[in-house]
């Protein structure tokens, strides 16, 4: 069972930056894709960015040019660099990892990002 631990959320003013980190343990060798989803009150969880073990990245249109996802396979860690933050980026951000064989997804506990105007 893969375990994911996130860090780096917080409160920031509009235009500011935050960096989220997520470390995978216990079975991390079986992970292919990792990434981040976000969920705001009353909304469905939606994909923010993802990156495969080989480095292929995918972004939601709303964050292209502002957010950058990266990954350190040796450390089983995925990062999300968030720049030019907007109040509408306010959400709980969840790290996820996907099993390379079964495509089962694992989730972190979530970290709150709040952007004030």
C-alpha positions, -999 to 999 in steps of 0.1 A, spaced: 0 0 0 15 33 -11 15 61 14 17 97 4 26 126 27 21 162 14 36 194 27 39 230 16 4 244 17 -5 277 34 -18 312 30 -4 335 4 -15 368 -12 -26 369 -48 4 370 -71 25 350 -46 40 316 -48 39 283 -30 57 250 -35 39 217 -26 58 185 -20 46 149 -18 67 119 -7 57 84 -15 67 54 6 59 17 10 55 4 -25 67 35 -43 87 13 -67 53 4 -83 43 39 -91 40 53 -126 21 86 -127 21 111 -98 4 144 -95 -20 168 -79 -57 173 -78 -75 202 -61 -110 205 -46 -129 236 -36 -160 236 -14 -190 225 -35 -169 214 -64 -156 181 -77 -120 171 -73 -102 181 -105 -67 174 -120 -42 202 -116 -11 185 -130 5 151 -135 38 136 -144 48 101 -154 79 82 -143 93 90 -177 87 127 -173 56 133 -194 36 162 -179 0 173 -182 -16 204 -169 -51 218 -164 -56 247 -188 -62 270 -158 -27 266 -145 -6 264 -177 22 289 -176 18 294 -138 23 260 -122 52 236 -128 52 199 -118 84 181 -113 95 148 -99 126 132 -83 123 94 -89 152 87 -66 134 104 -37 99 92 -47 89 128 -45 67 150 -67 66 188 -65 42 215 -76 56 249 -80 27 274 -80 34 309 -92 12 339 -99 -14 325 -76 -50 337 -79 -78 336 -53 -96 310 -75 -66 286 -69 -78 284 -33 -86 247 -26 -74 216 -9 -46 201 -30 -43 163 -30 -13 143 -41 -20 111 -59 0 82 -73 -10 55 -97 1 19 -97 20 11 -129 4 -24 -133 -31 -20 -119 -37 18 -123 -50 19 -88 -48 54 -73 -35 63 -39 -42 96 -22 -25 119 3 -44 136 31 -46 169 14 -30 203 20 -49 236 21 -39 264 -2 -55 297 4 -49 327 -18 -61 361 -5 -70 389 -28 
